[in-house]
Amino acid sequence: MGTGTPVLTPGDGGHRPEALSGTHGPAVQTFATTDVFAALGTSPRGLASADAAARRDRYGPNELPPAGRRGLWRDLVGQFTDLFAVVLLVASAITFLAYELQKPRDVGTLQLAVAILGVVVLNAAIGFAQEYSAERTAESLQAMVPHTCRVLRDGERRELPARDLVPGDVVVLEAGDAVPADCRLVEAHEVSVNNAALTGESDAVGRTADPVAAGPVLQARNCVFMGTDVVAGSAKAVVFASGAATEFGGIFRLAAAAPRQRTPLQRQVALMARRVAGTALAIGAALFAVRVPTGQPFVETFVFALGVMVALVPEGLPATLSVSLAIGVRRMARRHALVKQLLAVEALGSTTVVCTDKTGTLTQAEMTVVQVWAGGVPHAVSGVGYAPEGDVADPQPVRELLRAAALCSNARLVPPSANAGRYPQSDRQGWRVLGDTTEGALLVAAAKAGLDRAAEEAATPRVAEYPFDSVRKLMSTVHGGTVDGYHAYVKGAPQELLARCTRIDWSGERLPLTEELRAAVTAANDELASQGLRVLAAAWRPVSDSHSAQDEVESELTLLGLVGMFDPPRTEVSDAVTACRRARIRIVMVTGDHPLTAEAVARRVGIVSRSAPTVVTGARLDTLDDDGLDALLAAQGELLLCRVSPEHKMRVVTALQRRGEVVAVTGDGANDAPALKHADIGVAMGASGTDVAREAAVMVLLDDSFASIAAAVRLGRSVYQNIRKFLVYLFSHNIAELVPILAATFAGFPLVPISAVQILAIDLGSDVLPALALGAEPPEPDVMDRPPRARRERLFSSTVMGRILFLGGIQALGVTAVFFWHIHSSGMPYSDFTEDDTVYREAITMVQAGIVVSQFFNALAVRTDRQSVFRIGLLSNPWLLAGGGFGIALMAAISYLPPLQALFNTAPLAATDWAVLAAFGALLLAAEETRKWWLRRRQTTTPKGEAR
Ligand SMILES: Nc1ncnc2c1ncn2[C@@H]1O[C@H](COP(=O)(O)OP(=O)(O)OP(=O)(O)O)[C@@H](O)[C@H]1O
């Protein structure tokens, strides 16, 4: 640590110099700016690296401690207090009681009681493990989006992980940044922050660098705090508290863990499971009521009915659902889409409209100035990327234009040597822009014209700035060091800037901007824009003093010229656009850029294919009322929204939702946050987006690419499909378990065709792994060839119910037939059968094996919705084959191993028995294939078939 820093003493476990806390010694907000630097042992050049490292050792990383695992025990106990678990625990207790009351005691009853208890424990363990792993997944995904900030160290501006900040660091803040630590402002340009996370107040509040009176630090207008966001302006600030010692750290410690939210899908499954449990209860009661009058022993019948009920409860369902969603989340992460909420996985599958930005999402955001226009003459610029290698043809007339543009920029060029391959966003030669890429391109062009930006800035230092915002579409800076007072430089969207110009530099002369000259500028702008170039104009004027008001700075300007920059489209986007078209997802381009630029780019990536898309500007949107906007959106054509601001975006999202659309919208700026929050799926840019946008979104794209949105939609659709697959798989076999029992009861057969313990062995032994494997099925090849699922469509739609009945019905018929065929082939009357009878034991073994084998074929059958399963390859999901194989091996063990025979009352099956069961399973697959063939035929004859 440097000398003269006595006030920096670590607090108890915190990283706040005690003297600055506002309660001990002088409060940081009362200091003059120079004293702030002195008090924190730093300077306007920032800390020296060695000093920063020492402070880092002393104060620790700028992180909040992990939320802690205090929820673990609560989660575990929660698994046992859930409705299913309680029902099962009560059932187990009653069965134990029944065993105690039985005379003579039946060891089968005890086995059942233990089995039910086992079910509860196993279920709780699976549920707990799933929730834990889902949470860890969420945590690790969060960590994949690094939170960085800009810091001055050794007098240089650097980009560092926020965790490396220490008290004394000088940070540079801009609109859209999350404030990385508690800081005192030392320089502020029109800054306002949103303190909602700290104070709950959501309106932006202005901040200043001037000293204020002592008082609670949270209310000090010259301080900004961790956890809050900069919504406008730019600033420099000195960190005075980091990590747990920040105000936010205090709140964070106090905050109780928020209750875990269930997604609508999880709620639907839970509801369905509860309904099935209710039905099971009713069936159990009915069986009891039917069997007691036939003279069956009371306790045994009660235990039997209870067993049936327990067996029908879909135990593993919620856990399988969580696994399936978690797999979806992981697959999306692999495709560069980080989903922050499970909710988004579902919503993605039903997306009907994607409103997408242009720069960075459809294009590479690698801007290169290719043409400069000044005084009526275009000048070509050579070279690609950010390497300042290339030329401006005849640079002299455009030097003033590029000088103004460069001085009015905040970006910085980082050469390959300083980059050392650390940043993935570097261009091909390893150069990288720190800050806005549009500004980066201007700096490169200025360098190519022979300008040295550092020297220019030293000669005419900046004294004020009015930052860029996407509503005004302008940025201005004021510079001193000139002979005639101060010069203001303004750059921005040509139309906006032109409206504020009264003169133009034309071939060395300063001319009044006549209508004719305005028309010439507009024509030049249109010419550049129609080539798909992003166009910026630059202008200047002398101003009277360094603190001239924004209105003065941005009026009566002299236009210097136009700059056209090319941003190559992303190569992967056109395929993704085609996929979205096939999937009947509408793509609406929403851009702040010029209509001609937007249209040219849209054509390049395939969003526009017709000769004349509907192009609507923000100004036109302003003239439309809600009905007019609805009518515009109802016309299902190609739509480009240009020159729009984030407010327009928000309005369009709301209007689309009013029309029942499920809207995904991309955003990167701080003021995109409302639209991101409002949309069904807010998508933020991970690479270039602001912290605020990332916080507001439910999905973050690591690579910013539109193709990743399309990939996530595809995976979202497949997650939903997979969930339906295992629901059909699991519920259909319940029918196969129930029907033989009902048939035996009504046929007057005195014993059960399948015992409760056997059913539990199926539910928890042979069915679990194939169900999980179905949840992990890769997307079906035609998943993007269908229209989006309707928003209101229920998980258990009539199609799903129909399929459950179809497949379950076939299984049920088969096993019931097998059972009675075996019983009848012995020629014994029903009343002679006892539990120990070999024929009976063989018959119930056949029933259990029949369900296990047919479930194997069932799992294969449900892998596709409409397509033939042979098309995706019968053997293409190895997990499913392994899971099914395990189930059959388990069944064989139950049939052949004496201890298991004793437990399940089973008998060895003959090879012919297996052959019969396999033939029956194949029949089920054939029936389902026929049904799918019929569906496909119907689809080709009725092209507007339903979503599924
Ligand atoms: N740093 C800047 N300084 C001045 N003007 C700018 C700057 N960046 C962009 N502009 C101008 O403002 C217009 C709107 O830019 P903005 O960044 O709001 O658009 P956007 O919606 O992000 O565009 P896109 O869809 O291309 O991502 C641009 O066309 C450009 O003319």
The ligand as an ORCA input file, in Angstrom:
! r2SCAN-3c Opt
* xyz 0 1
  N     -21.410      6.295    -29.889
  C     -22.220      6.965    -30.685
  N     -22.107      8.294    -30.776
  C     -22.922      9.008    -31.568
  N     -23.867      8.462    -32.324
  C     -24.039      7.163    -32.307
  C     -23.233      6.332    -31.473
  N     -23.639      5.058    -31.642
  C     -24.640      5.089    -32.515
  N     -24.909      6.337    -32.921
  C     -25.939      6.778    -33.860
  O     -27.215      6.535    -33.285
  C     -27.971      5.665    -34.099
  C     -28.735      4.720    -33.206
  O     -27.814      3.983    -32.473
  P     -28.252      2.940    -31.399
  O     -27.007      2.414    -30.814
  O     -29.304      3.486    -30.534
  O     -28.918      1.899    -32.342
  P     -29.179      0.375    -32.066
  O     -30.611      0.157    -31.966
  O     -28.297     -0.111    -31.000
  O     -28.689     -0.090    -33.456
  P     -28.525     -1.552    -33.881
  O     -29.844     -2.083    -34.194
  O     -27.660     -1.360    -35.079
  O     -27.864     -2.261    -32.762
  C     -26.971      4.962    -34.999
  O     -27.523      4.660    -36.241
  C     -25.871      5.993    -35.139
  O     -26.152      6.861    -36.218
*
